[in-house]
């Protein structure tokens, strides 16, 4: 039985062209970019070319793009660089962050930093004013993701950047603004400079590139916790994964159109169909409900829905048995029983959060797949005993 894949927010199916690029570079440009012989110089030229191509689509200069192994590493490089400061301070983090930001923030708290987690509103969006209320003269960093990976809520990153800049202009200390942009790249326009970011993280495998390559945008250099051979401007030492880097640069170029108006319109059409079909199933609860009334505030690629009191994990298994891949939330936390944190940070009660599932689409998802999934979802819900459907 073939599987209809609707878990693109976890990872994208491999893009054949990026896989071919990976194989081509692995076989033909195996030299170490740090070596001075011909093979090394050829590899170094490819590395710089990939950096230039990626920067072009990130609103960045090439020297501001650092290649890492994944989005998680990119987030950790920024967050944990604070450990090198002689004095601790405070950090303000939204309560809906991916574990790769939330857990380093908890580590900073263990190391003596004052960490203030700011919950989202019930619509899944963090209030800029509420976030800024948590900032004081000790604050060194604010972390706010661009697109939430569980609800698709688009966060007011630009507004927060503007407020922080205004605060600095009127006598406050400059505060580093970091954004996890993993769910935005290739799906929404991302211009790090226009957004006013000091740093941002990205991941190649969310675009169909092979795993093993992430990106870090840095407006200005920072002193990292890592030490090594000096690669990536001393920010991410270790021999560069050139095949994955070249494949990721290609994936960014190939999917730039999906972030444009036409690509978003296509995704919004599929999400609208999904909402319409699921909306006819008895007992459904969209999280948050505003995805129906204010769709422009949410990524068109992600939908969160629940059928309480049915556990989300049960519904994921039922749909897997019927040939569909969906999830209960972040793939980085689902197996660790931490997948309720984001929804509860929005004020969603435990039982509703426990019932939530995430459906996420991508570039190759079709209307026929959405129709088939919705029909089988209705049958799966109806197949359960009545108490589970109340």
Order of alpha helices (4+ residues) and beta strands (2+ residues): beta-alpha-alpha-beta-alpha-beta-alpha-beta-alpha-beta-alpha-beta-alpha-beta-beta-alpha-alpha-beta-alpha-beta-alpha-beta-alpha-alpha-beta-alpha
